[in-house]
């Protein structure tokens, strides 16, 4: 092989390498759409939690002096703060799979998605005195999501089924502190 042929092949290789680098390797990643949130607060701003499911409810208050969660009724016992912090994180703002309806919803739509008599109603109070209530309706036909909405809004969202299931589990398995064995 001659030096001329080798030079031409190296030049072609360099051009192909440059093209591959500039067109493929240097390509910016695709833009991911922002996750819509049903609402969003700092979890550390939550000072009261109330979750209702069917005929049961759990209410919890943050005791700033002791730095712990407690039941409003002291006879109920102590609270497992780890469990409460998990639910507090969930209640600080669920990410939605998508916005289902943004326009003015009709009473028929509210009933259709199970939000007229929601399965779960969760209320949080914040340090600054604001109170927020979110409603959890029926599961979607494929079972992958729940319909949900803020109490004071017409927008209906789809949230992952695990978010709703954890709220229901919070009622079914209260955050009572277990004695150390």
N, C-alpha and C positions, 0 to 999 in steps of 0.2 A: 504494500500500500504506500502511496506517495504522501509526502508532507502536504501537498495541496489538497488531496482528498481528505486527509485527516483534519486539516484546518476547516474545510467546509462542513464536515460532519460535526465538529466541535461548535462551530457557529450556529448550525441548525439546532443542536442540542441546547445551547444557551438561549436561543430564541424561544424554543418550546418550554424550557424551564421558566423563563421570565413570564411567558404567557400564563402558564399554570399558576405561578405564584400570584400574579396580579389579578387574575380572574377568579380563582377558586380559593386559594389559601388566604387571601386578604379580604375576602368578602365578609361584610358585617353580618352578624347573626340576624335571623328574621325578627322583626319586632313582635313581641308577644303582647296581646291586648291586656290592658289593665283589668285586674279582677274587680268586679263591682262589689261593693260592700253594702249589706243591708243597712248598717250603721257602723260607726267606729268611735270608740272611746278608749282612753288609757285604762288598762285593767286596775291600776293602782288608784284610780279615781272612784271606783265603785265602793260604796260604803253600806249599801243595803241590797239584798237579793231576795226576791220572792218568785218562786216557780210554782205554778198550779198545773196539775194534770188530773183530769177527770174530777173526782171529788176530794182529792188530796192536795196539800200544798206544804211547802217548806219556806220559812222565812228566816233570814239570817241578818245579823247586824255586825258591823265592824266596830270593835271596841278599840279606839285609838290609844287610850291610856295603857291598856294591857297588850296592845298589838296582836289581837287575835279575834277570830270570828266567834260569835255566840248566838244561841237561840234567844229570841225575845223572852221566852218562858224558861227561866233557869232550871225548872224541874225537868226539862227535857234532857238535860245532861250536857256534856261537853261536845264540841265540834271538832272534827278532823280537818285541820286547816289545809292539809295537802289536797284533800278532795275538793274543798271549797275553792282553793286557788285554781284548780283545774277547771271548775265550772265558771269561775270568774273570768278566766281567760277566754272561754267559749262565749260568754255573754258580753265581752268587751267589743265584739263586732264580728259577726259571721261573714265570711266571704261567700258570695253567691256564685252559683254555676252560671247563671244568666238572669237577666231581667226578663220576666215573662210578660208583664203588662205594665206600661208606664202611664198610659192615658187614664182618664177617669174610669174607674171600675164600676160596674153595675152591681146592685144587690144580688143578681143572679150569678155573676161571676164570683162574688165573695162566697156565696153558698156552694157553688160548684167546686171550689178549691178547698172547702172545709174551713174557711176562715170566719164564717158567721158564728159558729160554735167551735172555736179552735181546740185542738187536742191539748195544746200547751199554751199558757200565757206566762211570759217571764217579764218581771219588772225589776229594773235596777234603779237605784238612786245614786247620784254622784255627789262628791264633796261640795260642789258649788250649789247644790239644792235642786238641780235638774232631775227629772224622773223620766225614764224611758221605758216603754212597754213594747214587746215584740210578740207576735202571734204566730203559732205554728199550726198549719192546717193539715190536710191529708197528704199521704204519700202519692207520688206520681204513679201512673199505671205500671211503669216498669220497675218501681220500687227503689230507684236510685236516688231520688230527691224528695224533699218536702216542699210544699208551697208555704211561703212565709211572707209576712208583711209587718211593717211598723204600724202600731195602733193608730197613729195620726197621719197616715199616708195612704194613698191609693195604689202605690206601686207594689206589685206582687213579684217576688223573687223565687227562684229555685235554689235551695241550699242542699248540700250533700246530706244523705240520710243519716250519716254518723252524727252530725250535729244535733239533729232532732232526737235520735236514739239516746245520746248522752244526757240530754235534758230529761227525758223520760226515765232513764236509769237513775238520775239524781233523786227523783221522787221515789222510785221503787226501792232504792238502796240508799237511804238517808246517810248524810255524812257524819254519823255518830262516831265519836272517838271510841275505839276499841281498847279494852284494858290490855296492858302489856303483860304478856305471859312469861 
